[in-house]
Amino acid sequence: MSAVLLNIESLQMRFQGLSALDNVSFTAHAGEITSLIGPNGAGKTTLFNCVTGMYRPTAGRVDFDGADITGKAAHEVSRHGVARTFQNLALFGGLTVMDNLLVGAYRQGSSGLLQGAVRSGKARAEQRNALVAATEVLEFLGMPDIADVLPGELPYGRQKQVEFARALMQKARLVLLDEPMAGMSSAEKSAMTELILRVRDEFGVSFLIVEHDIPVIMDISDKIVVLDFGRKIAQGTPREVQADPVVIKAYLGT
């Protein structure tokens, strides 16, 4: 078995007495695709927000590659090698696809605001490197022709792929995908599934995915964690989870 990359231990998140996460623990391993499933309101996106620094957990611990990242700010978590997409598109509508990807490269730079403002040699070199990386990502994903297009001019499924590409620009070791298949046609879902698997297989990127499309999740996942009302009710391989009577009753149905 590969090494543990993400360790969630006894995670709790409360909002004015409401328990959104109740003592949730699980691990995600390097090079694997771990999925979170469960009904709406089960706590899946809340858990994403706790991992990525959008929320500070009420209690518990989040370790990434052996480092405690519990409660760290989002930009600090990103520097550890964690990236994410959002349930609702979070692209910059006034920027081209290329410029949206370049935003994702900010973590790789170190020239700072002043050097960027005066266009120092270091800042220009970083800009050139980011352009090369963004071009390579677009080519890898099979969409080099949309670099100068505004996101709003693209079909919804294509916009989801652009957001995925921007996450890849961070050169993260773990990418959290929040409902990457939502709103997609069957063809778009197949294309996104293929992209995720290619990135995992060719670059060793690990994924933590929240998704309601059960057939997709069963096909793509190495491990599935099931949440219900903020509690973990099951975990295991797709086959184990699919046959679990507790999961069937709470979420999958007969």
C-alpha positions in Angstrom: 0.0 0.0 0.0 1.2 3.5 -0.8 2.1 6.0 1.9 -0.6 8.0 3.7 -0.7 11.5 2.2 -3.7 13.0 4.0 -4.8 12.0 7.5 -8.1 13.3 8.9 -8.3 12.6 12.7 -11.4 13.1 14.8 -12.4 16.2 12.8 -15.3 18.3 14.2 -16.9 21.4 12.8 -19.7 23.2 14.6 -21.7 26.3 13.6 -23.5 27.8 16.6 -24.4 24.5 18.0 -25.0 22.7 14.7 -22.6 19.8 14.2 -21.6 19.8 10.5 -18.8 17.3 11.1 -18.8 14.9 14.0 -15.6 13.1 14.8 -14.7 12.2 11.2 -11.5 10.2 10.6 -10.0 8.7 7.5 -6.8 8.6 5.4 -6.1 9.2 1.7 -3.0 7.5 0.2 -0.5 8.9 -2.3 -1.3 8.1 -5.9 -4.9 7.1 -5.2 -8.4 8.5 -5.8 -10.4 8.7 -2.6 -14.0 9.8 -2.9 -16.5 11.3 -0.4 -20.2 10.5 -0.9 -23.3 11.1 1.0 -26.6 13.0 0.9 -26.8 16.7 0.6 -25.9 18.3 3.9 -23.7 15.3 5.0 -20.7 17.6 5.6 -18.6 16.8 2.4 -17.9 20.4 1.3 -17.5 21.4 5.0 -14.7 18.8 5.2 -13.1 20.2 2.0 -13.2 23.7 3.6 -11.5 22.4 6.8 -8.8 20.7 4.8 -8.1 23.7 2.5 -8.1 26.4 5.1 -11.5 28.0 4.3 -12.7 26.9 7.8 -10.9 26.4 11.1 -12.1 23.1 12.6 -13.7 23.2 16.0 -11.6 20.1 17.0 -9.5 17.4 15.4 -6.5 17.4 13.2 -5.6 17.5 9.5 -2.1 16.2 8.5 -0.8 16.4 5.0 2.3 14.4 4.2 3.2 14.3 7.9 2.8 18.1 8.5 0.0 19.5 10.7 -2.0 21.9 8.5 -5.0 22.2 10.9 -6.4 25.7 10.8 -3.8 27.1 8.5 -4.8 29.8 6.1 -5.7 28.8 2.6 -2.5 30.2 1.0 -0.4 28.2 3.5 -2.3 25.0 2.8 -1.7 25.6 -0.9 2.0 26.0 -0.4 2.1 22.5 1.2 0.9 21.1 -2.1 -2.9 21.0 -1.9 -5.2 22.5 -4.5 -9.0 22.4 -5.0 -11.9 23.2 -7.3 -15.3 24.5 -6.1 -18.8 23.2 -6.3 -19.8 26.3 -8.2 -17.5 27.6 -10.9 -15.0 30.1 -9.5 -13.4 31.3 -12.7 -12.6 34.9 -13.5 -15.1 35.8 -16.2 -13.2 38.8 -17.4 -9.9 37.0 -17.9 -9.1 34.6 -20.8 -8.6 30.9 -20.2 -4.8 31.5 -20.3 -5.0 34.2 -17.7 -7.2 32.1 -15.5 -4.5 29.4 -15.6 -1.7 31.9 -14.9 -3.6 32.8 -11.7 -3.1 29.2 -10.6 0.7 29.6 -11.0 1.0 32.2 -8.3 2.2 29.7 -5.7 5.3 28.9 -7.9 6.5 32.5 -7.9 8.7 34.2 -5.4 9.5 37.6 -6.9 7.0 39.5 -4.8 4.8 42.5 -5.5 7.5 45.1 -5.9 9.5 43.1 -8.4 6.4 42.3 -10.3 5.4 46.0 -10.4 8.8 47.1 -11.8 9.0 44.0 -14.1 12.3 42.8 -12.8 14.3 40.2 -14.6 13.2 37.6 -12.0 9.5 38.5 -12.4 9.7 38.3 -16.2 11.4 34.9 -16.0 8.7 33.6 -13.7 6.0 35.0 -16.1 7.7 33.2 -19.1 7.9 29.9 -17.1 4.2 30.2 -16.1 3.2 30.8 -19.8 5.1 27.7 -20.8 3.5 25.6 -18.0 0.0 26.9 -18.8 0.5 26.1 -22.5 1.7 22.6 -21.6 -1.3 22.0 -19.4 -3.8 23.1 -22.1 -2.1 20.8 -24.6 -2.1 17.9 -22.2 -5.9 18.4 -21.6 -6.5 18.7 -25.3 -7.7 22.3 -25.4 -4.8 24.5 -26.7 -7.3 26.3 -29.0 -9.2 28.0 -26.2 -6.3 29.9 -24.6 -7.6 33.3 -25.6 -11.3 32.6 -25.1 -13.3 34.0 -22.1 -14.7 31.2 -19.9 -18.3 32.4 -20.4 -18.0 31.6 -24.1 -17.4 27.9 -23.4 -19.9 25.1 -22.6 -20.3 24.4 -18.9 -18.3 21.1 -19.1 -15.4 22.9 -20.7 -15.5 25.5 -18.0 -15.2 22.8 -15.4 -12.1 21.4 -17.3 -10.6 24.9 -17.2 -11.0 25.1 -13.4 -9.4 21.6 -13.2 -6.5 22.9 -15.4 -6.1 25.9 -13.1 -5.8 23.6 -10.1 -3.1 21.6 -11.9 -1.1 24.8 -12.5 -0.4 24.8 -8.7 1.6 21.6 -9.2 -0.2 20.2 -6.2 0.3 16.6 -4.9 -3.3 16.4 -3.8 -6.2 18.0 -5.7 -9.7 18.2 -4.1 -12.5 18.2 -6.7 -15.9 19.4 -5.4 -18.5 17.8 -7.7 -16.4 17.9 -10.9 -19.2 16.1 -12.9 -22.1 18.3 -11.9 -24.1 19.7 -14.8 -22.1 17.7 -17.4 -23.4 15.6 -20.2 -22.5 11.9 -20.4 -19.8 12.7 -23.0 -18.3 15.5 -20.8 -18.3 13.2 -17.7 -16.4 10.6 -19.7 -13.9 13.2 -20.8 -13.4 14.5 -17.2 -13.0 11.0 -15.9 -10.3 10.2 -18.4 -8.5 13.5 -17.6 -8.5 12.7 -13.8 -7.2 9.2 -14.5 -4.5 10.4 -16.9 -3.2 13.0 -14.4 -3.1 10.4 -11.6 -1.3 7.8 -13.7 1.1 10.1 -15.6 2.0 12.6 -12.8 1.2 10.7 -9.6 -1.3 13.4 -8.4 -3.7 12.1 -5.7 -7.3 13.1 -5.6 -10.0 13.6 -3.0 -13.4 13.9 -4.8 -16.9 14.8 -3.7 -19.4 13.6 -6.3 -23.0 12.6 -6.5 -22.7 10.6 -9.7 -22.5 7.1 -8.2 -21.6 5.2 -11.4 -18.7 7.5 -12.0 -17.5 7.2 -8.4 -17.7 3.5 -8.4 -15.6 3.3 -11.6 -12.9 5.9 -10.7 -12.3 5.4 -6.9 -9.7 3.4 -5.1 -11.5 4.1 -1.8 -14.8 5.6 -0.8 -15.7 7.3 2.5 -19.4 7.8 3.2 -20.8 10.6 5.3 -24.3 11.1 6.7 -25.3 14.0 9.0 -21.7 14.9 9.5 -20.6 11.4 10.6 -18.6 8.7 8.8 -20.9 5.7 8.4 -18.7 3.6 6.1 -15.5 3.4 4.1 -13.9 0.8 1.9 -13.5 -0.2 -1.8 -16.3 0.6 -4.2 -17.5 -3.0 -4.0 -17.5 -3.0 -0.2 -19.3 0.4 0.0 -21.9 -0.6 -2.6 -22.8 -3.7 -0.7 -22.9 -2.1 2.8 -26.5 -2.2 4.1 -26.0 1.0 6.2 -24.9 2.9 3.0 -27.8 1.4 1.0 -30.3 2.6 3.6 -28.8 6.0 4.1 -27.9 7.0 0.6 -27.7 4.5 -2.3 -31.1 2.9 -1.9 -32.1 -0.5 -3.3 
